[in-house]
Amino acid sequence: MSEKTISITLKVWRQKNAQSAGQFDTYQMKDVSTSSSFLEMLDLLNEQLIAEDREPIAFDHDCREGICGTCSLVINGIPHGKNSLQTTCQLHMRSFEDGETITIEPYRSKPFPVVRDLVVDRGAFDTIMQAGGFIEQRIGAAQDANALPISKTVADKAMDAAACIGCGACVAVCPNASAMLFTSAKLSQLNMLPQGRPEKDRRSLKMVRTMDEAGFGNCTNIGECEAACPKGISLDFIAMMNRDYAVASVKEFVGALR
């Protein structure tokens, strides 16, 4: 049985750096295997450009297994493409039609400045994590698995939050460029567990304030972030973060009056 191939037109955003004006360049590709992944298709395009002595397209990638969040592309207006619960590296060319025009852009958000072409600097996420996305208490050697009982409900919820891979799709799709889904997931996975509770208030205050300082917008419950998230992170975590931040703020205010 012969392998199915398609011909496509690509409109790719090209930009030298954050200070330069960018534009869409159009490329034609023929005989693209529908079994190839989207990133493999971009590799083939770059080989074609290099053979023509033209500048290859810069794009981010790493694991190509859907677990690192590096492959941050907006495809036909949707972060990671039209398939739900899937990263760009898991998207295959069988999802496109023969003769289709595919538009590829970087994430559009002020806190994510363009580095080059389709690559953006998501260092703002690292800054949020450095503000409190960790447990600082000294606990010595690892405990036995059953030494610290945790209910299955809490453990499952914490694992759901920990599924966030920090790809930034939630920011790219949000009209407000809000990072609240990302921040709430990173907060909740620690705040819900007994190991993270001693630093819960400090963590909530520092990470939320760092998020605001980075220039991300506020959440207005549009819900696009949850729809675009390749790991299906729930909006419920934003509600949990708002509650934790409000409680921590009141405690901070009362403490300042003493």
C-alpha positions as CSV (number, residue, x, y, z in Angstrom):
1,M,0.0,0.0,0.0
2,S,1.5,3.3,-1.1
3,E,2.0,6.1,1.5
4,K,-0.4,8.9,1.2
5,T,1.1,12.4,0.5
6,I,-0.3,15.9,0.3
7,S,0.7,19.2,-1.1
8,I,0.4,22.2,1.2
9,T,1.0,26.0,1.3
10,L,2.7,27.4,4.4
11,K,2.4,31.0,5.5
12,V,5.2,31.3,8.1
13,W,5.9,34.2,10.4
14,R,9.5,35.4,9.9
15,Q,11.1,37.9,12.2
16,K,14.8,38.5,13.0
17,N,14.4,39.6,16.6
18,A,12.0,41.4,19.0
19,Q,13.0,44.8,17.6
20,S,12.5,44.0,13.9
21,A,9.3,44.1,12.0
22,G,8.1,40.7,11.0
23,Q,6.1,39.4,8.0
24,F,4.5,36.2,6.6
25,D,6.5,34.4,4.0
26,T,4.8,31.8,1.8
27,Y,6.3,28.4,1.0
28,Q,5.1,25.5,-1.2
29,M,5.6,21.9,-0.2
30,K,4.8,18.9,-2.3
31,D,4.6,15.2,-1.5
32,V,4.4,15.6,2.3
33,S,3.8,12.3,4.0
34,T,0.6,12.3,6.1
35,S,2.5,10.0,8.5
36,S,5.0,12.7,9.3
37,S,4.6,14.9,12.3
38,F,4.2,18.7,12.0
39,L,7.7,19.3,13.3
40,E,9.1,16.7,10.9
41,M,7.4,18.7,8.1
42,L,9.1,21.8,9.3
43,D,12.4,20.0,9.3
44,L,11.8,19.0,5.7
45,L,11.0,22.6,4.8
46,N,14.2,23.8,6.4
47,E,16.2,21.2,4.5
48,Q,14.6,22.6,1.3
49,L,15.4,26.2,2.3
50,I,19.1,25.3,3.1
51,A,19.4,23.5,-0.2
52,E,18.2,26.7,-1.9
53,D,20.8,28.7,0.2
54,R,18.0,30.5,2.1
55,E,17.7,31.1,5.9
56,P,16.0,28.2,7.7
57,I,13.0,28.8,10.0
58,A,13.8,29.0,13.7
59,F,11.3,27.1,15.9
60,D,11.4,25.5,19.3
61,H,11.4,21.8,20.0
62,D,12.9,19.3,22.4
63,C,11.4,16.0,23.5
64,R,8.9,15.6,20.6
65,E,6.9,13.4,23.0
66,G,4.3,15.9,24.3
67,I,5.8,16.3,27.8
68,C,8.2,19.3,27.7
69,G,6.0,22.1,26.3
70,T,8.7,23.5,24.1
71,C,6.9,23.1,20.7
72,S,4.9,26.3,21.1
73,L,3.4,27.3,17.8
74,V,0.1,28.9,16.8
75,I,-1.3,26.9,13.9
76,N,-4.2,28.4,11.9
77,G,-4.9,30.6,14.9
78,I,-4.9,27.9,17.5
79,P,-2.0,27.1,19.9
80,H,-0.7,23.6,19.1
81,G,-3.2,23.2,16.3
82,K,-6.9,22.2,16.1
83,N,-6.6,18.8,17.9
84,S,-7.5,19.0,21.6
85,L,-5.3,17.7,24.4
86,Q,-2.3,17.6,22.0
87,T,1.0,19.4,21.7
88,T,2.4,20.6,18.3
89,C,4.9,17.7,18.3
90,Q,2.1,15.2,18.5
91,L,0.2,16.8,15.6
92,H,0.5,14.8,12.4
93,M,0.0,15.9,8.8
94,R,-2.9,13.5,8.4
95,S,-4.9,16.2,10.2
96,F,-4.6,18.5,7.1
97,E,-6.1,18.3,3.7
98,D,-4.4,18.2,0.3
99,G,-4.0,21.7,-1.0
100,E,-4.6,23.3,2.4
101,T,-3.0,26.6,3.4
102,I,-1.5,26.4,6.9
103,T,-0.6,29.6,8.8
104,I,2.1,29.3,11.5
105,E,2.8,32.0,14.0
106,P,4.7,32.4,17.3
107,Y,2.8,33.1,20.5
108,R,1.5,36.6,20.6
109,S,2.0,38.1,24.1
110,K,4.0,41.0,25.4
111,P,5.6,38.9,28.2
112,F,6.7,36.4,25.5
113,P,8.9,38.6,23.2
114,V,9.9,37.1,19.9
115,V,13.5,35.8,19.8
116,R,13.5,34.9,16.1
117,D,10.8,33.7,13.7
118,L,8.6,31.2,15.7
119,V,10.7,31.2,18.9
120,V,9.6,33.3,21.8
121,D,11.2,34.0,25.2
122,R,9.1,32.4,27.9
123,G,11.5,33.3,30.7
124,A,8.6,35.1,32.5
125,F,7.3,31.6,33.4
126,D,10.7,30.8,34.9
127,T,10.5,34.0,37.0
128,I,7.1,33.0,38.4
129,M,8.5,29.6,39.3
130,Q,11.6,31.0,40.9
131,A,9.3,33.2,43.1
132,G,7.8,30.2,44.9
133,G,7.2,27.2,42.8
134,F,9.2,24.9,45.1
135,I,9.4,23.6,48.6
136,E,12.1,25.2,50.7
137,Q,11.7,23.3,54.0
138,R,14.5,20.9,54.9
139,I,12.9,17.4,55.2
140,G,16.0,15.2,55.2
141,A,15.9,11.9,53.4
142,A,12.8,10.8,51.4
143,Q,10.1,9.3,53.6
144,D,8.4,6.0,53.1
145,A,5.5,6.3,50.7
146,N,3.0,5.5,53.4
147,A,4.6,7.6,56.1
148,L,2.5,10.7,55.3
149,P,-1.0,9.7,54.4
150,I,-2.7,11.8,51.7
151,S,-6.3,11.2,50.6
152,K,-6.8,9.9,47.1
153,T,-9.0,12.9,46.2
154,V,-6.2,15.4,47.2
155,A,-3.5,13.3,45.5
156,D,-5.4,13.0,42.3
157,K,-6.2,16.8,42.2
158,A,-2.5,17.6,42.9
159,M,-1.5,15.3,40.1
160,D,-3.9,17.0,37.7
161,A,-2.3,20.3,38.5
162,A,1.2,18.9,38.1
163,A,0.3,17.8,34.6
164,C,1.0,21.4,33.4
165,I,4.0,21.4,31.1
166,G,4.3,25.2,31.0
167,C,4.0,25.5,27.3
168,G,2.3,28.9,27.4
169,A,-0.7,28.0,25.2
170,C,-3.0,29.4,27.9
171,V,-1.3,32.8,27.6
172,A,-1.3,32.8,23.8
173,V,-5.0,32.0,23.4
174,C,-6.2,34.4,26.2
175,P,-7.4,37.8,25.0
176,N,-5.9,39.3,28.2
177,A,-2.6,37.3,27.9
178,S,-3.3,35.9,31.3
179,A,-1.0,33.4,32.9
180,M,-3.4,32.5,35.7
181,L,-4.0,29.0,34.5
182,F,-0.3,28.2,34.5
183,T,0.4,30.0,37.8
184,S,-2.6,28.4,39.5
185,A,-1.6,24.9,38.4
186,K,2.0,25.4,39.8
187,L,0.6,26.9,43.0
188,S,-2.1,24.2,43.6
189,Q,0.1,21.2,43.1
190,L,2.2,22.3,46.1
191,N,-0.5,24.1,48.2
192,M,-2.8,21.1,48.3
193,L,-0.1,18.7,49.6
194,P,1.1,18.6,53.3
195,Q,4.7,19.1,52.2
196,G,3.8,22.4,50.6
197,R,1.4,23.8,53.2
198,P,3.9,25.4,55.5
199,E,4.9,27.9,52.7
200,K,1.4,28.1,51.2
201,D,0.7,31.8,52.1
202,R,4.2,33.0,51.2
203,R,4.1,31.0,47.9
204,S,0.7,32.4,46.9
205,L,1.6,36.0,47.5
206,K,5.0,35.9,45.8
207,M,4.0,33.9,42.7
208,V,0.8,35.9,42.0
209,R,2.6,39.2,42.5
210,T,5.5,38.1,40.3
211,M,3.0,37.1,37.6
212,D,1.4,40.6,37.7
213,E,4.8,42.3,37.6
214,A,5.8,40.2,34.5
215,G,3.0,42.0,32.6
216,F,0.4,39.2,32.3
217,G,-3.2,40.2,32.2
218,N,-6.1,39.2,34.5
219,C,-8.5,36.4,34.1
220,T,-12.0,37.3,32.9
221,N,-13.3,33.7,32.8
222,I,-13.5,33.4,29.1
223,G,-12.2,29.8,29.3
224,E,-10.1,29.7,26.2
225,C,-7.1,28.7,28.3
226,E,-8.6,25.5,29.4
227,A,-9.8,24.7,25.9
228,A,-6.3,25.2,24.4
229,C,-4.3,23.5,27.2
230,P,-2.8,20.3,25.8
231,K,-3.0,18.7,29.3
232,G,-6.6,19.8,30.0
233,I,-5.8,21.9,33.1
234,S,-9.1,22.9,34.7
235,L,-10.2,26.5,35.5
236,D,-11.0,25.2,39.0
237,F,-7.3,25.8,39.8
238,I,-7.7,29.5,39.1
239,A,-10.5,29.6,41.7
240,M,-8.3,27.8,44.2
241,M,-5.5,30.3,43.6
242,N,-7.7,33.3,44.0
243,R,-8.9,31.8,47.3
244,D,-5.4,31.1,48.6
245,Y,-4.2,34.5,47.5
246,A,-7.1,36.3,49.3
247,V,-6.5,34.4,52.5
248,A,-2.8,35.1,52.4
249,S,-3.4,38.8,51.7
250,V,-5.7,39.1,54.7
251,K,-3.2,37.3,57.0
252,E,-0.4,39.7,55.7
253,F,-2.6,42.7,56.3
254,V,-3.5,41.6,59.8
255,G,0.1,40.8,60.6
256,A,1.2,44.2,59.5
257,L,-1.2,45.8,62.0
258,R,0.2,44.0,65.0
